[in-house]
Amino acid sequence: MNISATFIERPIATSLLMAAIALFGSVAYRTLPVSDLPNVDLPTLLVTASLPGASPETMAAAVATPLENNFSMIAGISSMTSSNSLGNTQITLDVPTTELTKMSSDQIQSRISDSLNTALSLAGIK
């Protein structure tokens, strides 16, 4: 005897089995974890500039501020943070993934290089 004949001969048991499977599926579906805002890592670019022996205040005024002003003119940068220490400045640029698909990494690199050269020449640093 095949399996389908068993279900055809016992329609009430078949209906109860189908209802139990549907109930189990709906309960299991409700217990699935769903995140409203999934974790997404934005692409970040880290620009580091150094001026040996300069104080953090000098780094902020002479290096970080001109760089930040030039970087703010680059289209597609969503946020920018900077950190200054003795002789070093680190600027982190966040670029949305939609902008990365519009621009190639070479374009972004050339814009950053142009901004660095402009800012450093304004600060009198070569």
The first five atom37 places (N, CA, C, CB, O) and aatype in JSON, in Angstrom:
{
  "aatype": [12, 2, 9, 15, 0, 16, 13, 9, 6, 1, 14, 9, 0, 16, 15, 10, 10, 12, 0, 0, 9, 0, 10, 13, 7, 15, 19, 0, 18, 1, 16, 10, 14, 19, 15, 3, 10, 14, 2, 19, 3, 10, 14, 16, 10, 10, 19, 16, 0, 15, 10, 14, 7, 0, 15, 14, 6, 16, 12, 0, 0, 0, 19, 0, 16, 14, 10, 6, 2, 2, 13, 15, 12, 9, 0, 7, 9, 15, 15, 12, 16, 15, 15, 2, 15, 10, 7, 2, 16, 5, 9, 16, 10, 3, 19, 14, 16, 16, 6, 10, 16, 11, 12, 15, 15, 3, 5, 9, 5, 15, 1, 9, 15, 3, 15, 10, 2, 16, 0, 10, 15, 10, 0, 7, 9, 11],
  "atom_mask": [
    [1, 1, 1, 1, 1],
    [1, 1, 1, 1, 1],
    [1, 1, 1, 1, 1],
    [1, 1, 1, 1, 1],
    [1, 1, 1, 1, 1],
    [1, 1, 1, 1, 1],
    [1, 1, 1, 1, 1],
    [1, 1, 1, 1, 1],
    [1, 1, 1, 1, 1],
    [1, 1, 1, 1, 1],
    [1, 1, 1, 1, 1],
    [1, 1, 1, 1, 1],
    [1, 1, 1, 1, 1],
    [1, 1, 1, 1, 1],
    [1, 1, 1, 1, 1],
    [1, 1, 1, 1, 1],
    [1, 1, 1, 1, 1],
    [1, 1, 1, 1, 1],
    [1, 1, 1, 1, 1],
    [1, 1, 1, 1, 1],
    [1, 1, 1, 1, 1],
    [1, 1, 1, 1, 1],
    [1, 1, 1, 1, 1],
    [1, 1, 1, 1, 1],
    [1, 1, 1, 0, 1],
    [1, 1, 1, 1, 1],
    [1, 1, 1, 1, 1],
    [1, 1, 1, 1, 1],
    [1, 1, 1, 1, 1],
    [1, 1, 1, 1, 1],
    [1, 1, 1, 1, 1],
    [1, 1, 1, 1, 1],
    [1, 1, 1, 1, 1],
    [1, 1, 1, 1, 1],
    [1, 1, 1, 1, 1],
    [1, 1, 1, 1, 1],
    [1, 1, 1, 1, 1],
    [1, 1, 1, 1, 1],
    [1, 1, 1, 1, 1],
    [1, 1, 1, 1, 1],
    [1, 1, 1, 1, 1],
    [1, 1, 1, 1, 1],
    [1, 1, 1, 1, 1],
    [1, 1, 1, 1, 1],
    [1, 1, 1, 1, 1],
    [1, 1, 1, 1, 1],
    [1, 1, 1, 1, 1],
    [1, 1, 1, 1, 1],
    [1, 1, 1, 1, 1],
    [1, 1, 1, 1, 1],
    [1, 1, 1, 1, 1],
    [1, 1, 1, 1, 1],
    [1, 1, 1, 0, 1],
    [1, 1, 1, 1, 1],
    [1, 1, 1, 1, 1],
    [1, 1, 1, 1, 1],
    [1, 1, 1, 1, 1],
    [1, 1, 1, 1, 1],
    [1, 1, 1, 1, 1],
    [1, 1, 1, 1, 1],
    [1, 1, 1, 1, 1],
    [1, 1, 1, 1, 1],
    [1, 1, 1, 1, 1],
    [1, 1, 1, 1, 1],
    [1, 1, 1, 1, 1],
    [1, 1, 1, 1, 1],
    [1, 1, 1, 1, 1],
    [1, 1, 1, 1, 1],
    [1, 1, 1, 1, 1],
    [1, 1, 1, 1, 1],
    [1, 1, 1, 1, 1],
    [1, 1, 1, 1, 1],
    [1, 1, 1, 1, 1],
    [1, 1, 1, 1, 1],
    [1, 1, 1, 1, 1],
    [1, 1, 1, 0, 1],
    [1, 1, 1, 1, 1],
    [1, 1, 1, 1, 1],
    [1, 1, 1, 1, 1],
    [1, 1, 1, 1, 1],
    [1, 1, 1, 1, 1],
    [1, 1, 1, 1, 1],
    [1, 1, 1, 1, 1],
    [1, 1, 1, 1, 1],
    [1, 1, 1, 1, 1],
    [1, 1, 1, 1, 1],
    [1, 1, 1, 0, 1],
    [1, 1, 1, 1, 1],
    [1, 1, 1, 1, 1],
    [1, 1, 1, 1, 1],
    [1, 1, 1, 1, 1],
    [1, 1, 1, 1, 1],
    [1, 1, 1, 1, 1],
    [1, 1, 1, 1, 1],
    [1, 1, 1, 1, 1],
    [1, 1, 1, 1, 1],
    [1, 1, 1, 1, 1],
    [1, 1, 1, 1, 1],
    [1, 1, 1, 1, 1],
    [1, 1, 1, 1, 1],
    [1, 1, 1, 1, 1],
    [1, 1, 1, 1, 1],
    [1, 1, 1, 1, 1],
    [1, 1, 1, 1, 1],
    [1, 1, 1, 1, 1],
    [1, 1, 1, 1, 1],
    [1, 1, 1, 1, 1],
    [1, 1, 1, 1, 1],
    [1, 1, 1, 1, 1],
    [1, 1, 1, 1, 1],
    [1, 1, 1, 1, 1],
    [1, 1, 1, 1, 1],
    [1, 1, 1, 1, 1],
    [1, 1, 1, 1, 1],
    [1, 1, 1, 1, 1],
    [1, 1, 1, 1, 1],
    [1, 1, 1, 1, 1],
    [1, 1, 1, 1, 1],
    [1, 1, 1, 1, 1],
    [1, 1, 1, 1, 1],
    [1, 1, 1, 1, 1],
    [1, 1, 1, 1, 1],
    [1, 1, 1, 1, 1],
    [1, 1, 1, 0, 1],
    [1, 1, 1, 1, 1],
    [1, 1, 1, 1, 1]
  ],
  "atom_positions": [
    [[0.84, -1.17, 0.0], [0.0, 0.0, 0.0], [0.9, 1.25, 0.0], [-0.97, -0.01, 1.23], [1.89, 1.31, 0.73]],
    [[0.54, 2.23, -0.82], [1.39, 3.42, -0.9], [0.94, 4.47, 0.12], [1.34, 4.01, -2.33], [-0.13, 4.35, 0.73]],
    [[1.76, 5.49, 0.3], [1.51, 6.48, 1.35], [0.3, 7.35, 1.04], [2.74, 7.35, 1.54], [-0.42, 7.73, 1.96]],
    [[0.07, 7.66, -0.21], [-1.07, 8.51, -0.54], [-2.4, 7.81, -0.27], [-0.99, 8.94, -2.0], [-3.4, 8.47, 0.03]],
    [[-2.44, 6.5, -0.39], [-3.69, 5.77, -0.11], [-4.06, 5.89, 1.37], [-3.55, 4.28, -0.5], [-5.24, 5.97, 1.7]],
    [[-3.07, 5.92, 2.25], [-3.32, 6.07, 3.68], [-3.98, 7.42, 3.97], [-2.01, 5.93, 4.49], [-4.93, 7.5, 4.75]],
    [[-3.48, 8.47, 3.34], [-4.04, 9.8, 3.57], [-5.41, 9.95, 2.92], [-3.1, 10.87, 3.03], [-6.25, 10.7, 3.42]],
    [[-5.66, 9.27, 1.82], [-6.97, 9.33, 1.16], [-8.01, 8.59, 1.99], [-6.89, 8.74, -0.26], [-9.15, 9.04, 2.08]],
    [[-7.65, 7.49, 2.59], [-8.6, 6.69, 3.39], [-8.91, 7.34, 4.73], [-8.04, 5.29, 3.62], [-9.96, 7.06, 5.3]],
    [[-8.04, 8.19, 5.24], [-8.25, 8.83, 6.55], [-8.22, 10.36, 6.39], [-7.16, 8.37, 7.57], [-7.21, 10.99, 6.73]],
    [[-9.29, 10.95, 5.89], [-9.29, 12.39, 5.63], [-9.25, 13.24, 6.92], [-10.53, 12.75, 4.83], [-8.68, 14.33, 6.91]],
    [[-9.83, 12.75, 8.01], [-9.82, 13.52, 9.26], [-8.39, 13.57, 9.82], [-10.79, 12.89, 10.3], [-7.94, 14.63, 10.24]],
    [[-7.7, 12.46, 9.83], [-6.31, 12.43, 10.3], [-5.42, 13.29, 9.41], [-5.78, 10.98, 10.34], [-4.51, 13.97, 9.89]],
    [[-5.68, 13.26, 8.11], [-4.91, 14.08, 7.18], [-5.14, 15.56, 7.47], [-5.3, 13.76, 5.73], [-4.19, 16.35, 7.46]],
    [[-6.39, 15.95, 7.72], [-6.71, 17.34, 8.03], [-6.06, 17.77, 9.34], [-8.24, 17.55, 8.1], [-5.53, 18.88, 9.43]],
    [[-6.1, 16.91, 10.36], [-5.47, 17.24, 11.64], [-3.95, 17.36, 11.5], [-5.81, 16.18, 12.69], [-3.35, 18.25, 12.1]],
    [[-3.34, 16.49, 10.73], [-1.91, 16.56, 10.5], [-1.54, 17.86, 9.77], [-1.43, 15.34, 9.7], [-0.54, 18.5, 10.11]],
    [[-2.34, 18.23, 8.78], [-2.08, 19.46, 8.04], [-2.24, 20.68, 8.96], [-3.03, 19.57, 6.83], [-1.44, 21.61, 8.9]],
    [[-3.27, 20.67, 9.83], [-3.48, 21.78, 10.76], [-2.32, 21.86, 11.77], [-4.83, 21.62, 11.51], [-1.88, 22.96, 12.11]],
    [[-1.82, 20.71, 12.23], [-0.71, 20.7, 13.18], [0.55, 21.26, 12.53], [-0.45, 19.28, 13.71], [1.29, 22.01, 13.16]],
    [[0.8, 20.89, 11.29], [1.99, 21.41, 10.59], [1.86, 22.92, 10.37], [2.18, 20.69, 9.23], [2.84, 23.65, 10.54]],
    [[0.66, 23.4, 10.0], [0.45, 24.83, 9.79], [0.6, 25.59, 11.11], [-0.95, 25.09, 9.19], [1.2, 26.67, 11.13]],
    [[0.08, 25.04, 12.21], [0.21, 25.68, 13.52], [1.67, 25.73, 13.95], [-0.64, 24.93, 14.56], [2.14, 26.76, 14.43]],
    [[2.38, 24.63, 13.79], [3.8, 24.6, 14.13], [4.58, 25.62, 13.3], [4.37, 23.18, 13.91], [5.46, 26.31, 13.82]],
    [[4.28, 25.72, 12.02], [4.96, 26.68, 11.15], [4.69, 28.12, 11.55], [0.0, 0.0, 0.0], [5.6, 28.94, 11.54]],
    [[3.45, 28.43, 11.9], [3.14, 29.82, 12.29], [3.8, 30.17, 13.63], [1.61, 30.02, 12.38], [4.26, 31.3, 13.8]],
    [[3.84, 29.22, 14.58], [4.51, 29.48, 15.86], [6.03, 29.65, 15.63], [4.23, 28.31, 16.87], [6.65, 30.54, 16.21]],
    [[6.59, 28.81, 14.81], [8.02, 28.91, 14.53], [8.35, 30.22, 13.8], [8.49, 27.71, 13.69], [9.39, 30.82, 14.06]],
    [[7.48, 30.65, 12.91], [7.7, 31.9, 12.17], [7.71, 33.1, 13.12], [6.64, 32.09, 11.1], [8.51, 34.02, 12.95]],
    [[6.83, 33.09, 14.1], [6.77, 34.21, 15.05], [8.01, 34.27, 15.96], [5.52, 34.1, 15.91], [8.36, 35.34, 16.45]],
    [[8.66, 33.14, 16.18], [9.83, 33.14, 17.07], [11.14, 33.41, 16.33], [9.92, 31.81, 17.78], [12.2, 33.44, 16.96]],
    [[11.1, 33.61, 15.01], [12.32, 33.92, 14.27], [12.82, 35.31, 14.66], [12.07, 33.84, 12.75], [12.03, 36.26, 14.71]],
    [[14.11, 35.44, 14.94], [14.63, 36.78, 15.28], [14.76, 37.63, 14.03], [16.0, 36.66, 16.0], [15.31, 37.2, 13.01]],
    [[14.24, 38.85, 14.12], [14.32, 39.79, 13.02], [14.81, 41.12, 13.58], [12.94, 39.95, 12.3], [14.27, 41.63, 14.55]],
    [[15.84, 41.66, 12.96], [16.38, 42.94, 13.39], [15.79, 44.05, 12.53], [17.93, 42.94, 13.3], [15.81, 43.98, 11.3]],
    [[15.26, 45.09, 13.2], [14.7, 46.21, 12.47], [15.78, 46.96, 11.71], [13.97, 47.15, 13.42], [15.59, 47.34, 10.56]],
    [[16.91, 47.17, 12.35], [18.03, 47.86, 11.72], [19.25, 46.94, 11.78], [18.33, 49.22, 12.42], [19.95, 46.89, 12.79]],
    [[19.5, 46.23, 10.69], [20.64, 45.31, 10.72], [21.95, 46.07, 10.81], [20.64, 44.42, 9.47], [22.04, 47.24, 10.42]],
    [[22.97, 45.41, 11.33], [24.3, 46.01, 11.43], [24.92, 46.1, 10.04], [25.21, 45.2, 12.38], [25.08, 45.09, 9.35]],
    [[25.25, 47.31, 9.65], [25.87, 47.54, 8.36], [27.14, 48.34, 8.6], [24.9, 48.27, 7.37], [27.1, 49.41, 9.21]],
    [[28.25, 47.83, 8.13], [29.51, 48.54, 8.27], [29.7, 49.44, 7.06], [30.69, 47.56, 8.41], [29.8, 48.97, 5.93]],
    [[29.76, 50.74, 7.32], [30.01, 51.69, 6.24], [31.47, 51.66, 5.86], [29.58, 53.11, 6.65], [32.34, 51.51, 6.72]],
    [[31.75, 51.79, 4.58], [33.15, 51.88, 4.18], [33.79, 53.14, 4.75], [33.28, 51.86, 2.64], [33.21, 54.22, 4.66]],
    [[34.95, 53.0, 5.33], [35.63, 54.15, 5.91], [37.01, 54.3, 5.27], [35.76, 54.01, 7.45], [37.65, 53.32, 4.88]],
    [[37.42, 55.54, 5.18], [38.75, 55.85, 4.67], [39.5, 56.56, 5.79], [38.68, 56.74, 3.38], [38.96, 57.47, 6.42]],
    [[40.72, 56.16, 6.04], [41.52, 56.75, 7.1], [42.67, 57.51, 6.46], [42.04, 55.66, 8.08], [43.5, 56.94, 5.75]],
    [[42.71, 58.82, 6.73], [43.78, 59.67, 6.22], [44.66, 60.05, 7.4], [43.21, 60.94, 5.5], [44.17, 60.56, 8.41]],
    [[45.94, 59.8, 7.29], [46.88, 60.1, 8.36], [47.91, 61.09, 7.84], [47.58, 58.8, 8.87], [48.48, 60.92, 6.77]],
    [[48.14, 62.13, 8.63], [49.17, 63.12, 8.31], [50.05, 63.29, 9.52], [48.54, 64.48, 7.86], [49.58, 63.25, 10.66]],
    [[51.33, 63.5, 9.3], [52.24, 63.66, 10.43], [53.11, 64.89, 10.23], [53.12, 62.41, 10.62], [53.49, 65.25, 9.11]],
    [[53.42, 65.52, 11.33], [54.32, 66.66, 11.38], [55.14, 66.47, 12.66], [53.54, 68.06, 11.37], [54.7, 66.87, 13.74]],
    [[56.32, 65.87, 12.55], [57.09, 65.5, 13.74], [57.34, 66.68, 14.66], [58.42, 64.89, 13.34], [57.73, 67.76, 14.22]],
    [[57.09, 66.46, 15.96], [57.35, 67.45, 16.99], [56.23, 68.46, 17.2], [0.0, 0.0, 0.0], [56.33, 69.27, 18.12]],
    [[55.18, 68.45, 16.39], [54.09, 69.42, 16.54], [53.15, 68.99, 17.66], [53.31, 69.57, 15.22], [52.88, 67.81, 17.84]],
    [[52.67, 69.96, 18.41], [51.73, 69.68, 19.5], [50.36, 69.33, 18.91], [51.61, 70.89, 20.47], [50.1, 69.64, 17.74]],
    [[49.49, 68.69, 19.68], [48.15, 68.37, 19.18], [47.38, 69.62, 18.74], [47.36, 67.64, 20.24], [46.61, 69.56, 17.78]],
    [[47.57, 70.75, 19.44], [46.88, 71.97, 19.07], [47.36, 72.48, 17.71], [47.08, 73.05, 20.14], [46.57, 72.93, 16.89]],
    [[48.68, 72.39, 17.48], [49.24, 72.8, 16.19], [48.75, 71.88, 15.08], [50.78, 72.79, 16.25], [48.44, 72.33, 13.98]],
    [[48.7, 70.58, 15.37], [48.2, 69.62, 14.38], [46.76, 69.91, 14.02], [48.33, 68.19, 14.91], [46.37, 69.82, 12.85]],
    [[45.97, 70.27, 15.03], [44.56, 70.56, 14.77], [44.42, 71.83, 13.93], [43.79, 70.72, 16.09], [43.64, 71.86, 12.98]],
    [[45.19, 72.87, 14.27], [45.05, 74.14, 13.58], [45.7, 74.15, 12.2], [45.63, 75.25, 14.42], [45.11, 74.63, 11.24]],
    [[46.91, 73.62, 12.1], [47.67, 73.74, 10.86], [47.44, 72.61, 9.87], [49.12, 73.82, 11.18], [47.6, 72.8, 8.67]],
    [[47.05, 71.44, 10.36], [46.94, 70.29, 9.46], [45.5, 69.79, 9.37], [47.85, 69.15, 9.94], [44.95, 69.7, 8.27]],
    [[44.88, 69.47, 10.51], [43.56, 68.84, 10.48], [42.48, 69.76, 9.94], [43.18, 68.38, 11.87], [41.66, 69.34, 9.12]],
    [[42.46, 71.02, 10.38], [41.39, 71.93, 9.95], [41.43, 72.18, 8.44], [41.5, 73.26, 10.69], [40.38, 72.09, 7.8]],
    [[42.59, 72.5, 7.83], [42.59, 72.66, 6.37], [42.2, 71.38, 5.62], [43.96, 73.12, 5.9], [41.5, 71.43, 4.61]],
    [[42.66, 70.24, 6.13], [42.28, 68.97, 5.49], [40.78, 68.74, 5.59], [43.04, 67.8, 6.12], [40.14, 68.36, 4.61]],
    [[40.22, 68.97, 6.77], [38.78, 68.79, 6.94], [37.99, 69.74, 6.04], [38.39, 69.01, 8.39], [36.97, 69.35, 5.48]],
    [[38.46, 70.98, 5.91], [37.77, 71.92, 5.03], [37.79, 71.44, 3.58], [38.41, 73.3, 5.12], [36.79, 71.54, 2.87]],
    [[38.92, 70.91, 3.15], [39.0, 70.4, 1.78], [38.21, 69.11, 1.6], [40.44, 70.18, 1.39], [37.57, 68.91, 0.57]],
    [[38.26, 68.23, 2.6], [37.5, 66.98, 2.5], [36.0, 67.22, 2.51], [37.88, 66.05, 3.63], [35.25, 66.45, 1.91]],
    [[35.56, 68.28, 3.18], [34.12, 68.55, 3.22], [33.59, 68.95, 1.85], [33.83, 69.67, 4.24], [32.38, 68.89, 1.62]],
    [[34.48, 69.35, 0.93], [34.06, 69.69, -0.43], [33.92, 68.47, -1.33], [35.04, 70.66, -1.04], [33.38, 68.58, -2.43]],
    [[34.39, 67.32, -0.88], [34.28, 66.1, -1.67], [32.84, 65.6, -1.56], [35.3, 65.01, -1.21], [32.34, 65.36, -0.46]],
    [[32.2, 65.45, -2.69], [30.82, 64.96, -2.7], [30.79, 63.49, -2.28], [30.18, 65.14, -4.1], [31.64, 62.7, -2.69]],
    [[29.83, 63.15, -1.47], [29.64, 61.76, -1.1], [30.18, 61.37, 0.26], [0.0, 0.0, 0.0], [30.0, 60.22, 0.66]],
    [[30.82, 62.27, 0.98], [31.32, 61.95, 2.32], [30.17, 62.19, 3.29], [32.6, 62.83, 2.69], [29.64, 63.3, 3.37]],
    [[29.79, 61.16, 4.03], [28.65, 61.31, 4.93], [29.05, 61.85, 6.3], [27.94, 59.98, 5.1], [28.3, 62.63, 6.89]],
    [[30.21, 61.45, 6.8], [30.66, 61.99, 8.08], [32.18, 61.97, 8.13], [30.07, 61.18, 9.27], [32.85, 61.24, 7.39]],
    [[32.7, 62.81, 9.04], [34.14, 62.96, 9.14], [34.49, 63.19, 10.61], [34.66, 64.13, 8.24], [33.88, 64.02, 11.27]],
    [[35.48, 62.44, 11.1], [35.97, 62.64, 12.47], [37.49, 62.72, 12.41], [35.49, 61.49, 13.42], [38.13, 62.1, 11.56]],
    [[38.04, 63.49, 13.35], [39.5, 63.61, 13.37], [40.01, 63.46, 14.79], [39.95, 64.95, 12.77], [39.32, 63.74, 15.76]],
    [[41.25, 63.01, 14.87], [41.93, 62.82, 16.15], [43.35, 63.35, 16.0], [41.92, 61.31, 16.59], [44.07, 62.98, 15.07]],
    [[43.75, 64.21, 16.93], [45.08, 64.81, 16.88], [45.89, 64.36, 18.08], [44.98, 66.36, 16.84], [45.39, 64.3, 19.2]],
    [[47.14, 64.03, 17.84], [48.06, 63.68, 18.92], [49.39, 64.34, 18.61], [48.21, 62.12, 19.07], [49.5, 65.11, 17.65]],
    [[50.38, 64.06, 19.4], [51.69, 64.67, 19.23], [52.29, 64.28, 17.88], [52.65, 64.25, 20.38], [52.73, 63.15, 17.69]],
    [[52.28, 65.22, 16.94], [52.87, 65.0, 15.63], [52.02, 64.22, 14.64], [0.0, 0.0, 0.0], [52.47, 63.99, 13.52]],
    [[50.81, 63.8, 15.01], [49.98, 63.0, 14.12], [48.54, 63.5, 14.1], [50.01, 61.52, 14.54], [48.02, 64.01, 15.09]],
    [[47.92, 63.35, 12.94], [46.5, 63.63, 12.77], [45.9, 62.46, 12.01], [46.26, 64.98, 12.02], [46.45, 62.01, 11.0]],
    [[44.76, 61.97, 12.49], [44.02, 60.93, 11.79], [42.63, 61.45, 11.51], [43.97, 59.6, 12.62], [41.93, 61.91, 12.41]],
    [[42.24, 61.39, 10.25], [40.9, 61.81, 9.84], [40.21, 60.6, 9.24], [40.95, 63.0, 8.82], [40.72, 59.97, 8.32]],
    [[39.03, 60.28, 9.78], [38.25, 59.15, 9.29], [37.08, 59.68, 8.48], [37.75, 58.27, 10.47], [36.29, 60.49, 8.96]],
    [[36.98, 59.22, 7.24], [35.92, 59.63, 6.34], [34.98, 58.45, 6.11], [36.5, 60.16, 4.99], [35.43, 57.37, 5.74]],
    [[33.69, 58.65, 6.33], [32.69, 57.62, 6.07], [32.04, 57.9, 4.73], [31.63, 57.55, 7.2], [31.56, 59.0, 4.48]],
    [[32.03, 56.89, 3.86], [31.46, 57.02, 2.53], [30.31, 56.02, 2.4], [32.54, 56.8, 1.41], [30.54, 54.82, 2.57]],
    [[29.09, 56.48, 2.1], [27.99, 55.53, 1.92], [28.26, 54.58, 0.75], [26.67, 56.27, 1.7], [28.97, 54.94, -0.19]],
    [[27.69, 53.41, 0.82], [27.92, 52.41, -0.24], [27.36, 52.88, -1.56], [27.3, 51.07, 0.15], [27.86, 52.48, -2.61]],
    [[26.32, 53.72, -1.55], [25.78, 54.22, -2.81], [26.79, 55.1, -3.52], [24.48, 55.0, -2.57], [26.86, 55.09, -4.75]],
    [[27.57, 55.88, -2.77], [28.6, 56.71, -3.38], [29.75, 55.87, -3.9], [29.12, 57.75, -2.39], [30.35, 56.2, -4.92]],
    [[30.07, 54.79, -3.2], [31.16, 53.93, -3.66], [30.82, 53.27, -4.98], [31.47, 52.87, -2.62], [31.72, 53.01, -5.79]],
    [[29.53, 53.01, -5.22], [29.17, 52.41, -6.5], [29.23, 53.45, -7.61], [27.77, 51.79, -6.42], [29.43, 53.09, -8.78]],
    [[29.05, 54.74, -7.27], [29.11, 55.79, -8.29], [30.55, 56.15, -8.63], [28.37, 57.03, -7.8], [30.87, 56.45, -9.79]],
    [[31.43, 56.13, -7.63], [32.82, 56.52, -7.84], [33.73, 55.31, -7.67], [33.23, 57.64, -6.86], [33.47, 54.44, -6.84]],
    [[34.77, 55.26, -8.45], [35.74, 54.2, -8.27], [36.7, 54.59, -7.15], [36.52, 53.92, -9.6], [36.77, 55.75, -6.76]],
    [[37.43, 53.63, -6.66], [38.38, 53.92, -5.59], [39.49, 54.84, -6.07], [38.99, 52.62, -5.04], [40.05, 55.6, -5.29]],
    [[39.81, 54.78, -7.37], [40.83, 55.68, -7.93], [40.35, 57.13, -7.88], [41.17, 55.29, -9.38], [41.13, 58.04, -7.59]],
    [[39.07, 57.34, -8.17], [38.52, 58.7, -8.11], [38.55, 59.24, -6.69], [37.09, 58.72, -8.65], [38.92, 60.39, -6.46]],
    [[38.18, 58.4, -5.74], [38.19, 58.83, -4.34], [39.62, 59.13, -3.9], [37.56, 57.75, -3.43], [39.87, 60.13, -3.24]],
    [[40.57, 58.25, -4.28], [41.97, 58.45, -3.92], [42.52, 59.74, -4.52], [42.82, 57.26, -4.38], [43.26, 60.46, -3.85]],
    [[42.17, 60.04, -5.77], [42.67, 61.27, -6.39], [42.08, 62.5, -5.73], [42.35, 61.28, -7.89], [42.77, 63.51, -5.59]],
    [[40.82, 62.44, -5.31], [40.22, 63.57, -4.6], [40.88, 63.79, -3.25], [38.72, 63.35, -4.41], [41.12, 64.93, -2.85]],
    [[41.19, 62.72, -2.56], [41.87, 62.84, -1.26], [43.27, 63.39, -1.46], [41.92, 61.48, -0.53], [43.71, 64.25, -0.7]],
    [[43.99, 62.9, -2.47], [45.34, 63.4, -2.74], [45.33, 64.88, -3.09], [45.99, 62.59, -3.87], [46.17, 65.64, -2.62]],
    [[44.37, 65.29, -3.93], [44.26, 66.71, -4.27], [43.99, 67.55, -3.03], [43.15, 66.92, -5.31], [44.57, 68.63, -2.87]],
    [[43.11, 67.07, -2.17], [42.79, 67.8, -0.94], [44.0, 67.87, -0.03], [41.62, 67.15, -0.22], [44.26, 68.91, 0.57]],
    [[44.74, 66.78, 0.09], [45.95, 66.78, 0.92], [46.98, 67.77, 0.39], [46.57, 65.38, 0.98], [47.54, 68.55, 1.16]],
    [[47.21, 67.74, -0.92], [48.2, 68.65, -1.5], [47.79, 70.11, -1.31], [48.39, 68.35, -2.99], [48.62, 70.96, -0.99]],
    [[46.5, 70.4, -1.51], [46.01, 71.77, -1.34], [46.15, 72.22, 0.1], [44.56, 71.89, -1.78], [46.63, 73.32, 0.37]],
    [[45.74, 71.38, 1.04], [45.78, 71.75, 2.44], [47.21, 71.91, 2.92], [45.05, 70.71, 3.28], [47.52, 72.85, 3.66]],
    [[48.08, 71.01, 2.52], [49.47, 71.11, 2.95], [50.17, 72.32, 2.36], [50.22, 69.85, 2.58], [51.0, 72.93, 3.02]],
    [[49.85, 72.68, 1.12], [50.46, 73.87, 0.53], [49.94, 75.14, 1.21], [50.19, 73.93, -0.99], [50.68, 76.1, 1.36]],
    [[48.66, 75.14, 1.61], [48.12, 76.28, 2.35], [48.78, 76.42, 3.73], [46.6, 76.14, 2.5], [48.98, 77.53, 4.22]],
    [[49.1, 75.28, 4.33], [49.72, 75.3, 5.65], [51.22, 75.56, 5.57], [49.46, 74.0, 6.36], [51.87, 75.72, 6.6]],
    [[51.78, 75.59, 4.36], [53.21, 75.83, 4.2], [54.04, 74.59, 4.44], [0.0, 0.0, 0.0], [55.23, 74.69, 4.73]],
    [[53.42, 73.41, 4.31], [54.11, 72.15, 4.53], [54.24, 71.46, 3.18], [53.36, 71.24, 5.57], [53.28, 71.39, 2.42]],
    [[55.42, 70.94, 2.89], [55.6, 70.26, 1.6], [55.74, 68.78, 1.81], [56.82, 70.79, 0.87], [55.9, 68.04, 0.84]]
  ]
}
